[in-house]
Amino acid sequence: MSTSASDRWAIIGHDEQVEALAYAVAADHVSHAYLITGPTSSGKTTLALAFARALNCTAAASERPCGVCENCRRTIRGSHPDVTVVNMAWQDITVPPKRRPDRATPRQELSIDSVHHLRKDIITRPVLGRYKLQIIDDAGLLSDAAIDAYLKTLEEPPPFAVIVMVAESADRVTETIRSRCRVIELGSVSRERISAALRERGVEPVSAERVARAAHGRVGWALDMAATPAKMTAYREMVEMAWEYITTPVGRVALSGAVARDYSRRRDQTLALLDTITGIWRDALLSRAGLPESTVFPDLADRLPPWAASHELRDLHRALDASRQCLIDLSNNAQARIALHAMVMQWPD
């Protein structure tokens, strides 16, 4: 029995994007470079790897990827010699820093040395498959020098090569990269689709609905949380922490004090906390506007509506904007103490 492209590619949602790529594979109209964009945990890298399987699959063109041939199985295991997934972990192993590791500052970018390695690799013919693929897992991490060094390869790779760039948004990469790629944009997946996928994987219906609601359209996030109960527990603890920071005077003082002081040591955790805080302000605004069905924090379902109702819409909107601006400021290397203090000062009492 024939299956849909989304089923064969094992992609939840993003049906139009999958169909477009599947058609390109079946018709042999594959572009030399792609840029897949979408929110964090929306399935960008998963789609890139499914595309890699389809390109090198040995099944009939209309049935790729089959998931069982050697090329598919090797790509799934991460051991295909013609598929390279480029990220910071790959860089640390493949292109180690030139200084002694015990003295080197952890690298924050994909370096020009990594690009030199990729340029040498991509001109060699595939070993097992029809195509050689390089998947840049976060194109926004390429250094300026690395981008300049990669442009010629990106524009004119060998005929057997395909480059897939991955980024949260097209704005995260330079125009020189965007102009050389076919852009595939991923959006949010519906709560209903995510919940159904979780139930198909054996998640109890009530839990599936709770996770799908909290996922805010991020299908990868939902699958990860459902498969790892400890991560869901940690997430719920973070939501409670963010609620305390927002709703208590002590919490607000701590944000612009202790949290700001620890920012350099706990950057990722602080950004995740601020992202959750921003989400709660968004839920408060939606609840106050009479759209509770659109909120994404089920654990706050009883507490948030009366609290939101005690504030004016304009005040909630200002708090949401301030929280978003704080995240932007921190991404632009603003001082944490100044950014967090400015955010809190915009919050209503």
C-alpha positions in Angstrom: 0.0 0.0 0.0 1.3 3.4 -1.0 2.2 5.8 1.9 2.5 9.5 2.0 5.8 11.3 1.7 5.4 12.5 5.3 5.0 8.9 6.6 8.0 7.7 4.6 10.1 10.6 5.7 8.9 10.1 9.3 8.2 13.8 9.6 5.3 15.1 11.8 3.7 18.1 10.2 5.3 20.2 7.5 3.5 18.2 4.9 3.9 20.8 2.1 7.7 21.1 2.7 8.1 17.4 2.7 6.1 17.0 -0.5 8.1 19.6 -2.2 11.4 17.9 -1.3 10.0 14.5 -2.1 9.0 15.7 -5.6 12.5 17.1 -6.2 14.0 13.8 -5.3 11.6 11.7 -7.4 11.9 14.1 -10.4 15.7 14.5 -10.0 15.3 18.2 -9.7 17.5 18.6 -6.6 19.0 22.0 -5.9 22.7 22.3 -5.0 22.0 24.2 -1.7 19.1 24.5 0.7 18.4 26.7 3.8 15.9 25.1 6.2 14.5 27.6 8.7 12.2 27.3 11.7 11.8 27.7 15.4 13.9 25.8 17.9 12.9 22.1 18.0 10.6 22.4 15.0 12.3 19.6 13.1 14.8 21.3 10.9 17.7 18.9 11.3 15.3 15.9 11.3 14.0 17.1 7.9 17.5 17.6 6.6 18.5 14.1 7.6 15.3 12.6 6.1 16.2 14.5 2.9 19.7 12.9 3.1 18.1 9.5 3.4 15.8 10.1 0.4 18.7 11.4 -1.8 20.8 8.3 -1.3 18.1 5.7 -0.9 18.3 2.7 -3.3 14.5 2.1 -3.5 12.3 3.2 -6.4 12.3 7.0 -6.7 8.7 7.3 -5.6 9.3 5.2 -2.5 12.3 7.0 -1.0 13.4 7.0 1.7 12.7 3.3 2.4 14.3 3.2 5.8 15.7 -0.3 5.3 18.4 -0.1 2.6 22.1 0.3 3.7 22.2 4.0 2.8 19.0 4.7 4.9 20.2 2.6 7.8 23.6 4.2 7.9 22.2 7.7 7.8 19.8 6.9 10.6 22.7 5.5 12.7 24.8 8.6 11.9 27.5 6.5 10.2 27.0 7.2 6.5 30.4 8.2 4.9 28.7 10.6 2.5 26.6 12.5 5.1 28.3 15.0 7.4 26.4 16.8 10.1 28.4 19.9 11.0 27.9 21.3 14.5 30.1 22.4 17.5 30.6 18.7 18.6 31.7 17.7 15.1 34.1 20.6 15.0 35.7 19.7 18.4 36.3 16.2 17.1 37.2 16.8 13.5 39.0 20.2 13.7 40.3 20.4 17.3 41.7 23.8 18.4 45.3 24.5 17.6 46.1 25.4 21.2 46.3 22.9 24.0 42.7 21.9 25.1 43.4 22.7 28.7 44.3 26.3 27.8 41.8 26.9 25.0 38.7 29.0 25.5 35.7 27.0 24.4 34.8 27.9 20.8 31.5 29.7 20.1 31.6 29.7 16.3 32.2 27.3 13.4 35.7 28.3 12.3 37.3 28.9 9.0 39.5 25.8 9.7 36.3 23.7 9.7 35.2 25.2 6.4 38.6 24.4 4.9 38.0 20.8 6.0 34.5 20.8 4.4 35.8 22.3 1.2 38.4 19.6 0.8 35.9 16.8 1.7 33.1 17.9 -0.6 35.2 17.6 -3.8 35.8 13.9 -3.2 33.2 11.6 -4.8 30.6 9.8 -2.7 31.6 6.4 -1.3 28.2 4.7 -1.1 25.4 7.0 -2.2 24.6 9.1 -5.3 25.1 12.3 -3.3 27.5 13.7 -0.8 25.7 15.9 1.8 27.0 18.5 4.2 24.4 19.6 6.8 25.3 22.7 8.6 23.3 22.2 11.8 23.3 25.9 12.8 24.4 28.2 10.0 24.1 31.1 12.4 27.3 29.9 14.2 29.5 30.3 11.1 32.1 32.9 11.7 32.5 35.8 9.2 35.7 34.3 7.9 34.1 30.9 7.6 31.2 32.4 5.6 33.5 34.1 3.2 35.5 30.9 2.7 32.4 28.8 2.1 30.6 31.0 -0.4 32.3 29.7 -3.5 31.6 26.1 -2.5 28.0 27.0 -1.6 27.5 28.6 -5.0 29.1 26.0 -7.1 29.5 22.6 -5.3 30.3 19.5 -7.4 27.3 18.0 -9.2 27.2 15.1 -6.8 27.1 17.4 -3.7 24.2 19.0 -1.8 24.6 21.5 1.0 21.8 22.0 3.6 22.1 25.0 5.9 19.9 25.0 9.1 19.0 28.1 11.0 16.2 29.4 13.2 15.3 32.1 10.7 16.6 33.5 7.4 17.7 36.6 9.3 20.2 34.4 11.2 22.3 34.0 8.1 23.8 36.6 5.7 22.2 37.6 2.5 25.1 36.1 0.6 24.1 32.7 2.0 20.4 33.1 1.5 20.8 34.1 -2.1 22.6 30.9 -2.9 20.1 28.6 -1.3 16.6 27.4 -1.9 14.8 28.4 1.3 12.5 25.9 3.1 10.5 27.5 5.9 9.1 25.4 8.8 6.4 26.7 11.0 4.6 25.5 14.1 2.8 22.1 14.1 -0.8 22.1 15.4 -1.5 21.0 18.9 -3.8 18.3 17.6 -1.2 16.9 15.2 1.4 16.8 18.0 -1.0 15.2 20.5 -2.0 12.5 17.9 1.6 11.7 17.2 2.3 11.3 20.9 -0.7 9.0 21.4 0.5 6.9 18.4 3.8 6.5 20.4 1.9 5.1 23.4 1.6 8.3 25.5 -1.5 8.4 27.6 -4.1 10.8 26.1 -4.2 13.2 29.0 -0.4 13.4 29.1 -0.2 13.7 25.3 -2.5 16.7 25.4 -0.6 18.4 28.2 2.7 18.0 26.4 1.3 19.1 23.1 -0.2 22.2 24.7 3.1 23.1 26.4 5.1 22.4 23.1 3.8 25.6 21.5 4.0 24.0 18.1 7.6 22.5 18.6 7.1 18.9 17.6 10.8 18.0 18.4 10.4 19.4 21.9 7.2 17.4 22.5 8.8 14.1 21.4 11.8 14.7 23.6 9.7 15.6 26.6 7.4 12.6 26.2 10.4 10.3 25.8 12.3 11.7 28.8 10.1 12.2 31.9 13.0 13.7 33.8 13.2 16.5 31.2 9.4 17.2 31.6 9.9 17.3 35.4 12.7 19.8 35.0 10.6 21.9 32.6 7.7 22.0 35.0 10.1 23.1 37.8 11.3 25.9 35.5 7.8 27.1 34.9 7.2 27.3 38.6 10.4 29.2 39.1 9.5 31.6 36.3 6.1 32.2 37.9 7.7 33.0 41.2 10.1 35.5 39.5 7.2 37.2 37.9 4.6 37.3 40.6 6.7 37.9 43.8 8.7 41.0 44.8 11.5 38.7 46.1 11.6 37.0 42.7 11.9 40.3 40.8 14.7 41.5 43.0 16.5 38.2 42.4 16.3 38.5 38.6 18.1 41.8 38.5 20.4 40.7 41.3 21.5 37.1 41.7 20.4 35.9 38.3 22.2 38.8 36.6 25.4 38.1 38.5 25.4 34.5 37.6 24.6 35.1 33.9 28.1 34.5 32.5 28.2 31.1 34.3 24.7 30.0 33.6 24.0 31.7 30.3 22.0 28.8 28.7 19.9 28.2 31.8 19.2 31.9 32.2 18.1 32.3 28.6 15.8 29.3 28.9 14.3 30.8 32.1 13.8 34.2 30.3 12.2 32.4 27.4 9.7 30.7 29.8 9.1 34.1 31.5 8.3 35.6 28.1 5.9 32.7 27.4 4.1 33.3 30.7 3.6 37.0 29.9 2.3 35.9 26.5 -0.2 33.5 28.1 -1.3 36.3 30.5 -2.0 38.6 27.6 -3.9 35.9 25.8 -5.9 35.0 28.9 -6.7 38.7 29.6 -7.8 39.1 26.0 -10.3 36.2 26.3 -8.2 33.6 24.4 -7.4 31.0 27.2 -7.5 28.1 24.7 -4.3 29.6 23.1 -2.2 29.5 26.3 0.6 26.9 26.5 1.3 26.5 30.3 -1.3 23.9 31.6 0.3 23.9 35.1 -0.7 27.6 35.4 -4.3 27.1 34.2 -5.9 27.8 37.6 -3.6 30.6 38.8 -2.9 32.6 35.6 -6.4 33.8 34.6 -7.3 35.6 37.9 -3.8 37.1 38.1 -3.9 38.2 34.5 -7.4 39.7 35.0 -5.9 42.0 37.7 -3.8 43.8 35.1 -4.6 46.0 32.2 -4.0 44.7 28.6 -1.6 47.5 27.9 0.5 46.6 31.0 0.7 43.0 30.0 1.7 44.0 26.5 4.4 46.2 27.8 5.7 43.5 30.1 5.8 41.0 27.2 7.6 43.5 24.9 10.2 44.2 27.7 10.8 40.5 28.2 11.4 40.0 24.5 13.6 43.0 24.3 15.7 41.6 27.2 16.3 38.4 25.2 17.4 40.4 22.2 19.7 42.6 24.3 21.4 39.6 25.9 21.9 38.0 22.4 23.6 41.3 21.5 25.9 41.0 24.5 24.3 43.7 26.6 25.3 43.6 30.3 23.0 41.2 32.1 22.4 43.4 35.1 21.3 46.4 32.9 19.1 44.2 30.6 17.4 42.3 33.4 16.8 45.4 35.5 15.3 47.3 32.5 13.0 44.4 31.9 11.7 44.1 35.5 11.1 47.9 35.7 8.6 47.5 32.8 6.6 44.9 34.5 3.3 45.9 36.3 3.0 45.5 40.0 
